């Protein structure tokens, strides 16, 4: 066990591997046509990134900027259109290209006006060839931007899932997280979403906020449950460098805060399980009778992800690539400005090569962090060996701590293992990825 893992169960939220801080400029700048030439293209995932928000929450380290000067969103969509045209041409033969899932993320995609959302959908459909009404389409929104006209566009264009970042129904907690919002405005947004009849509503909530108690946490959970959301995501609060809440960083590990978050996690988990939800991962809970949604946000577990926009990633078997990454507002604005004036989108500029070892780690890591676990037969079919043969010491260490069970069929986290997902994930990072992340210069 590493010292850092022993100190805190909250090391790193692993939603994709490797993390973008492990990406570097690609000196060879491979063409997209060469990268995608040998890739399967019959079940691609499409992600469009909109890097704008009306406010930046205190905990947020996403690639996004506050507001947009006149004309910037239009210029951004122009660039997105140019990029989509280049990417679609690089994919080649239209007869073999099919999209299985689509998502609009950010930032806040609903920062765009209704007319701009129409254009965003047109780019996905007419430029990329994705049939948004025939595949799962997930869209992220905030209460302030979930307006009736925007929701009507999304519903008509085929959105099947709307994820609303609420974080807390308690106004004092929302302010403490630098997420100023009124409870009444949140409830109004939820009513509009239900009126739009988008099949799946997801509500994001955060635990570990200053002043939050088990009682207030249950209050937020019950306020969310009143809307019978098909999905709920429960996120532990992180305080990351260069964010609005970056005040704990210099103090080192905080055992009391760790214990608070673990307690609130278990309270939330047990409350949702008692109310008819099933646990999909440490963060994700789905109502037992909710309609199936395909691969959800873990579609990125497999290759074949095409990301459009200056904060999006793309995944091929041999390379993960994107544009430059930053958290600081000045740097983000510069990257967006460069993107909207770019005319050549035919090369990969920044990325991380995927060796066979990295591919095995990625599959193990992202499968293991799901409640259903990792099928040994599936792993063998992909990689020729077994998880125990490739990662025996790591898995044995997790098992010794009571975090993991394994047999000839399945490797799976225990309930306590799921609670410690954010410590387990980083232990599976390769030495090369660890070194690259450690050497990354924050900006």
CORBELFEN-V851472 format. One record per residue. OMEGA is omega as a letter, one per 20 degrees, with the letter a starting at -180 (* if undefined). D_CENTER is the distance of its C-alpha to the mean C-alpha in whole Angstrom. Layout:
OMEGA:D_CENTER / OMEGA:D_CENTER
This chain:
r:27 / r:26 / a:27 / a:24 / r:23 / a:26 / a:25 / r:22 / a:20 / a:17 / a:16 / r:13 / a:9 / r:9 / r:6 / a:8 / i:11 / r:13 / a:11 / r:12 / r:15 / r:17 / r:17 / r:21 / a:23 / a:24 / a:28 / r:28 / a:26 / r:26 / r:26 / r:24 / r:26 / a:27 / a:24 / a:23 / a:27 / a:27 / r:23 / a:23 / a:22 / r:23 / a:20 / r:17 / a:14 / r:13 / r:11 / a:12 / r:11 / a:14 / a:14 / r:16 / r:16 / r:20 / r:19 / a:17 / a:16 / a:18 / a:15 / r:12 / r:12 / r:10 / a:12 / r:14 / a:17 / r:20 / r:22 / r:23 / a:27 / r:29 / a:28 / r:25 / r:22 / r:25 / r:25 / r:21 / r:22 / a:25 / r:23 / r:20 / r:23 / r:25 / r:22 / r:21 / a:25 / a:25 / a:22 / r:24 / a:27 / a:26 / r:25 / a:28 / a:30 / a:29 / a:30 / a:28 / r:24 / r:22 / a:19 / r:18 / r:14 / r:13 / r:10 / a:11 / a:8 / j:9 / a:11 / a:13 / a:14 / r:17 / r:18 / r:20 / r:23 / r:24 / r:26 / r:23 / r:20 / a:23 / r:23 / r:20 / r:20 / r:23 / r:22 / a:19 / a:22 / r:25 / a:24 / r:22 / r:23 / r:21 / a:22 / r:20 / a:22 / a:22 / r:19 / r:16 / a:14 / a:11 / r:12 / a:10 / r:14 / r:15 / a:19 / a:21 / r:20 / a:20 / a:23 / a:25 / r:26 / a:22 / r:21 / r:24 / a:23 / r:20 / a:22 / a:25 / r:22 / r:21 / r:18 / a:17 / r:14 / a:14 / a:11 / r:13 / r:13 / r:16 / r:16 / r:19 / r:22 / a:25 / r:25 / r:26 / r:23 / r:21 / a:24 / r:23 / a:20 / r:21 / a:19 / r:23 / r:23 / r:26 / a:25 / r:27 / r:25 / a:22 / r:24 / r:26 / r:22 / r:22 / r:25 / r:24 / r:21 / r:23 / a:26 / r:24 / r:24 / a:20 / a:20 / r:17 / r:16 / r:13 / r:14 / r:12 / a:14 / r:15 / a:18 / r:20 / r:21 / r:24 / a:27 / r:25 / r:27 / a:26 / a:28 / r:26 / r:23 / r:25 / r:26 / r:22 / a:21 / r:25 / r:24 / a:21 / r:23 / r:25 / r:23 / a:23 / r:19 / r:18 / r:15 / r:14 / r:11 / a:13 / r:12 / r:14 / r:15 / r:15 / a:17 / r:16 / r:19 / r:19 / a:18 / a:20 / a:20 / r:21 / r:24 / a:24 / a:23 / a:27 / a:28 / a:26 / a:25 / a:26 / a:27 / r:28 / r:24 / a:23 / r:25 / a:24 / r:20 / r:21 / a:24 / r:22 / a:19 / r:22 / a:24 / r:21 / a:20 / r:24 / a:24 / r:22 / r:23 / a:26 / r:25 / r:25 / r:21 / a:20 / r:17 / r:15 / r:13 / a:14 / a:11 / r:12 / a:15 / r:17 / a:20 / a:22 / a:24 / r:21 / r:21 / a:19 / a:16 / a:16 / a:13 / a:10 / r:6 / r:8 / a:10 / r:9 / a:11 / r:14 / a:15 / r:16 / r:13 / r:14 / r:13 / a:15 / a:15 / r:15 / a:12 / r:11 / r:11 / a:13 / r:14 / a:18 / a:20 / a:21 / r:19 / a:15 / a:16 / r:15 / a:17 / a:18 / r:15 / r:16 / r:16 / a:19 / a:20 / a:23 / r:21 / r:19 / r:21 / r:23 / r:20 / r:20 / r:24 / a:24 / a:22 / r:24 / a:27 / r:26 / a:28 / r:27 / a:24 / a:25 / r:24 / a:21 / a:22 / a:19 / r:18 / r:18 / a:21 / r:20 / r:23 / r:24 / r:23 / r:20 / r:19 / r:20 / a:18 / a:15 / r:16 / a:18 / a:15 / r:12 / a:15 / a:17 / r:14 / a:14 / a:17 / r:19 / a:19 / r:20 / a:23 / a:26 / r:27 / r:24 / r:24 / a:27 / a:27 / a:24 / r:26 / r:29 / r:29 / r:28 / a:25 / r:28 / a:30 / a:27 / a:26 / a:29 / a:29 / a:25 / r:25 / r:29 / r:28 / r:25 / r:28 / r:30 / r:28 / a:28 / a:24 / r:24 / r:27 / r:28 / a:30 / a:31 / a:29 / r:26 / a:24 / r:22 / r:21 / r:23 / r:22 / r:23 / r:21 / r:18 / a:18 / a:18 / a:15 / r:14 / a:18 / a:18 / a:15 / r:16 / a:20 / r:19 / r:18 / r:21 / a:24 / r:23 / r:19 / a:20 / r:23 / r:21 / r:18 / a:22 / a:23 / r:21 / a:22 / r:20 / *:21
